Amino acid sequence: MLKPARGRSGARGSFPPVHEPVEATAVRALARVNLAAIERNVRRLVADLGPGVELCGVVKGDGYGHGAVETARAALAGGAARLAVSTALEAARLRESGVEVPLLVMGPLSASELDAATP
């Protein structure tokens, strides 16, 4: 449980005021993704797999914010045999971009999404 900070006298004061959100233009973190590194790392993982075992690259959440299509292509180039996403919409976006490997949707599907996903 959070407790208010103590003041100079040692008595508990009130919680500090809630500040307005940071403006959308402020950069709080920056991630530089090296697609060649994704490909290389997947290739190393695949090399350690036993016979008949396939690697499934997880690219949910837009490739964890780094671009699902780009990270998917890098993983596939490294030897991933299938991909996993969170939603049917993410799967559809990969299909629209030309990805043809099996896709696993890890989240729930509505009835209409299930109809669309079933060949």
C-alpha positions, 0 to 999 in steps of 0.5 A, spaced: 500 500 500 502 506 498 503 511 503 504 519 503 511 521 503 513 524 510 514 532 511 520 535 514 517 534 521 516 527 520 508 527 519 505 524 513 503 529 508 498 528 502 500 524 496 503 529 491 499 532 485 498 528 479 501 531 473 498 531 466 500 526 461 507 528 458 505 531 451 505 526 445 511 529 442 516 527 448 520 521 446 521 517 453 524 511 450 527 509 443 528 502 441 533 501 435 531 494 432 536 491 428 532 486 423 539 482 421 540 481 428 533 478 429 534 473 423 541 471 425 538 470 432 533 466 429 538 462 425 542 460 431 535 458 435 533 453 429 540 450 428 539 448 436 533 444 434 532 437 433 530 434 427 522 435 425 522 441 430 520 448 428 520 454 431 514 459 431 516 466 431 512 471 436 510 477 432 504 480 436 503 487 438 506 489 432 512 485 433 512 488 440 512 495 437 517 494 432 513 492 426 510 486 425 511 485 418 518 487 418 520 482 424 516 477 421 520 477 415 526 477 419 524 471 423 522 467 417 528 469 413 532 466 419 528 459 419 522 460 423 517 456 420 510 459 423 508 465 426 504 467 432 500 473 433 495 476 438 489 477 434 485 475 428 486 482 425 494 482 426 494 475 422 490 478 417 495 484 416 500 479 415 496 475 410 495 482 406 503 483 406 504 476 403 506 472 409 504 465 407 506 460 413 502 458 418 499 463 423 497 461 430 492 466 433 494 466 441 487 470 443 480 469 443 476 469 436 469 471 435 464 467 431 466 471 425 473 471 426 473 463 427 469 462 420 474 467 416 480 463 419 477 456 418 479 454 411 
